[in-house]
Amino acid sequence: MIPALTRRAVARRGLAAALAGAVASLPGRVAAADPYRDLPPGIKKAEPELDSDWRRANDAYWRAYYARQAANAAYWANPAFGDANNYYWAHCAPGAPQPLDCAPKPAPAPAVPARQRVATLAPQYVGTPYVWGGETPDGWDCSGMTRWLYGRCGIAIPRTAAEQWDATTRVDPGPGDLVFFAVESGGIDHVGIYLGAGLMVSALNEDLGTRISAVFGAYWAPLYAGAGRV
């Protein structure tokens, strides 16, 4: 409020001087009553309800901050982390006192099915001599060959072609399956290992030894009895 102009002030200094003094004192009075006077231009005074919202948000922020700090402290205090950290500095860090090979190891190759291993192994024995009753790479007959090759891949099968027929399940042939033939007796008397693409490895006779043949070619197709899978 502008101070009342008294008669005495008007009489002594005149009306103009009194008005000038009153106006000059106004900015100081307004500034003293305005706590927001130092805010940057464009910033408005907060309403009471907005002040409450700000306090709630501020409290939530600090609660979250201290929760993060607690979680961080728990992480660093975890013994498992400490063990891993100590292992790194002891064995893996540059200049470690007990260096070890800490490079990432490649993932193990997927296991190859035993039948696929048989199909891969069998062609390596092409040329092995045929020996009636033999069952080693020094010389074997047809079922001696299949039994030995399967055994090398961890699969036990019976000794004769007829017994192997009985011990297997009938399937459409796939690599590593056994293929059976009825050559002379009317029963199963010959067996080979199917390679895929219509081919097999088998021990034929003393003249031909162990060879790759066409399962469904002119000679073997009429004698084919079926395929078996262990």
C-alpha positions in Angstrom: 0.0 0.0 0.0 1.2 3.6 -0.7 1.5 5.4 2.7 -1.1 7.9 3.4 -0.1 11.4 2.5 -0.3 13.5 5.6 -1.0 17.1 5.7 2.3 17.6 7.3 4.2 15.9 4.5 2.2 18.0 1.9 2.9 21.1 3.8 6.6 20.6 4.3 7.7 19.1 1.0 4.8 19.7 -1.3 2.6 17.2 -3.0 5.1 16.3 -5.7 7.9 15.4 -3.3 5.5 13.2 -1.2 4.3 11.3 -4.2 7.9 10.7 -5.4 8.9 9.3 -2.1 6.0 7.0 -1.9 6.5 5.6 -5.4 10.3 5.1 -4.8 9.6 2.9 -1.7 7.2 0.6 -3.6 9.7 -1.8 -5.3 11.4 -2.6 -2.1 8.1 -3.4 -0.4 6.9 -5.7 -3.3 10.3 -7.5 -3.5 10.3 -8.2 0.2 6.9 -9.8 0.0 7.6 -12.1 -3.1 9.7 -15.2 -2.3 9.7 -16.1 -6.0 11.4 -12.9 -7.1 14.7 -14.7 -8.1 13.2 -17.3 -10.3 14.2 -17.2 -14.0 11.9 -15.4 -16.4 9.0 -17.6 -17.5 8.9 -19.8 -14.4 5.6 -19.5 -12.6 5.0 -19.8 -8.9 4.0 -23.3 -8.0 0.5 -23.8 -6.6 0.3 -25.7 -3.3 -1.1 -28.8 -4.8 1.7 -28.9 -7.4 4.2 -28.6 -4.6 2.7 -31.7 -3.0 2.9 -33.7 -6.3 6.5 -32.7 -6.6 7.3 -33.9 -3.1 5.6 -37.2 -3.7 7.6 -37.7 -7.0 10.8 -36.7 -5.2 10.2 -39.2 -2.4 9.5 -42.0 -4.9 12.8 -41.1 -6.8 14.9 -41.4 -3.7 13.2 -44.6 -2.5 14.0 -46.2 -5.9 17.6 -44.8 -5.7 18.3 -46.4 -2.3 16.7 -49.7 -3.4 19.1 -49.7 -6.4 22.0 -49.0 -4.0 21.0 -51.9 -1.8 20.7 -54.3 -4.7 24.1 -53.2 -6.0 25.7 -53.8 -2.6 24.1 -57.3 -2.5 25.5 -58.1 -5.9 29.1 -57.1 -4.9 28.8 -59.0 -1.7 27.7 -62.2 -3.4 30.4 -64.9 -2.7 29.9 -66.4 -6.2 30.8 -63.1 -7.7 33.8 -62.8 -5.5 35.0 -66.3 -6.4 34.7 -65.5 -10.1 36.4 -62.2 -9.7 39.3 -63.8 -7.8 39.6 -66.5 -10.4 39.8 -64.0 -13.2 42.6 -62.0 -11.6 44.5 -65.2 -10.6 44.3 -67.0 -13.9 42.9 -64.9 -16.8 43.9 -61.2 -16.4 47.0 -60.0 -18.2 50.0 -60.8 -16.1 48.1 -63.3 -13.9 50.3 -65.2 -11.5 48.8 -68.6 -12.5 47.8 -68.1 -16.2 45.3 -70.5 -17.7 43.6 -70.5 -21.1 40.5 -68.5 -20.4 39.4 -68.0 -24.0 35.8 -69.0 -24.7 35.6 -72.6 -25.8 33.7 -73.5 -28.9 30.4 -75.2 -28.4 30.7 -79.0 -28.7 29.7 -80.4 -32.1 26.3 -82.1 -32.1 26.4 -85.8 -31.5 26.4 -87.8 -34.7 23.9 -90.7 -34.6 25.6 -94.1 -34.5 24.0 -95.2 -37.8 25.5 -92.2 -39.5 28.9 -93.1 -38.1 28.5 -96.6 -39.5 27.7 -95.2 -42.9 30.7 -92.9 -42.8 33.0 -95.7 -41.6 32.0 -98.5 -43.9 33.4 -97.1 -47.2 36.9 -96.9 -45.6 37.0 -100.7 -45.6 36.3 -101.2 -49.3 38.9 -103.7 -50.5 39.0 -105.8 -47.3 39.3 -109.5 -48.3 36.4 -111.9 -48.0 36.9 -114.8 -45.6 34.1 -117.2 -44.8 33.5 -117.0 -41.1 35.8 -114.0 -40.6 34.7 -111.0 -38.6 37.7 -108.6 -38.6 39.3 -106.2 -41.1 41.9 -108.9 -41.8 39.1 -110.7 -43.6 35.3 -111.2 -43.1 32.1 -112.4 -44.6 29.0 -110.2 -45.1 27.6 -110.5 -41.6 31.0 -110.5 -39.9 31.6 -107.1 -41.6 28.3 -105.6 -40.5 28.8 -106.9 -36.9 32.3 -105.5 -36.7 31.5 -102.1 -38.1 28.4 -101.7 -35.9 30.5 -102.8 -32.9 33.0 -100.1 -33.7 30.2 -97.5 -33.4 29.0 -98.9 -30.1 26.1 -101.1 -31.3 26.0 -104.8 -30.6 24.2 -107.0 -33.2 24.0 -110.8 -33.7 26.5 -112.7 -35.8 24.7 -114.1 -38.9 22.6 -112.3 -41.5 19.5 -114.2 -40.6 19.9 -113.3 -36.9 20.5 -109.6 -37.8 17.3 -109.6 -39.8 15.4 -110.9 -36.8 17.0 -108.4 -34.5 16.1 -105.3 -36.6 12.9 -103.4 -37.4 11.7 -103.1 -41.0 12.2 -99.6 -42.4 12.8 -97.7 -45.7 16.6 -97.8 -45.8 18.5 -94.8 -44.6 22.3 -94.3 -44.2 23.7 -96.9 -41.8 20.8 -99.2 -42.0 21.2 -102.9 -42.8 20.0 -104.1 -46.2 19.1 -107.8 -46.5 19.0 -110.3 -49.4 17.9 -113.8 -50.1 20.4 -115.1 -52.6 20.5 -118.9 -52.6 18.6 -120.5 -49.7 15.3 -118.7 -50.0 16.0 -117.2 -46.5 18.1 -114.2 -45.6 21.7 -115.1 -46.4 23.3 -111.8 -47.4 23.6 -108.4 -45.6 25.2 -105.0 -46.4 25.3 -101.5 -45.0 23.3 -98.9 -46.8 25.1 -95.7 -47.7 22.3 -93.7 -49.2 21.5 -92.9 -52.9 20.8 -96.6 -53.5 24.3 -97.8 -52.7 25.6 -100.3 -50.1 28.9 -101.7 -48.8 29.0 -105.5 -48.5 31.5 -108.3 -48.4 30.6 -110.3 -51.6 32.9 -113.3 -52.2 36.5 -114.3 -52.4 36.9 -112.9 -55.9 35.3 -109.5 -55.3 36.0 -108.9 -51.6 34.3 -105.9 -50.0 32.7 -103.5 -52.5 30.2 -100.8 -53.1 27.2 -102.0 -55.0 23.8 -100.7 -56.2 21.1 -102.1 -54.0 18.4 -101.7 -56.6 20.6 -102.5 -59.6 19.9 -105.4 -62.1 21.6 -108.0 -59.9 20.5 -107.2 -56.3 17.0 -105.7 -56.8 15.3 -109.1 -57.5 17.0 -110.5 -54.3 16.3 -107.6 -52.0 14.3 -108.6 -48.9 14.2 -105.3 -47.1 16.0 -103.0 -44.7 16.5 -103.3 -41.0 17.2 -100.7 -38.3 18.6 -101.5 -34.8 
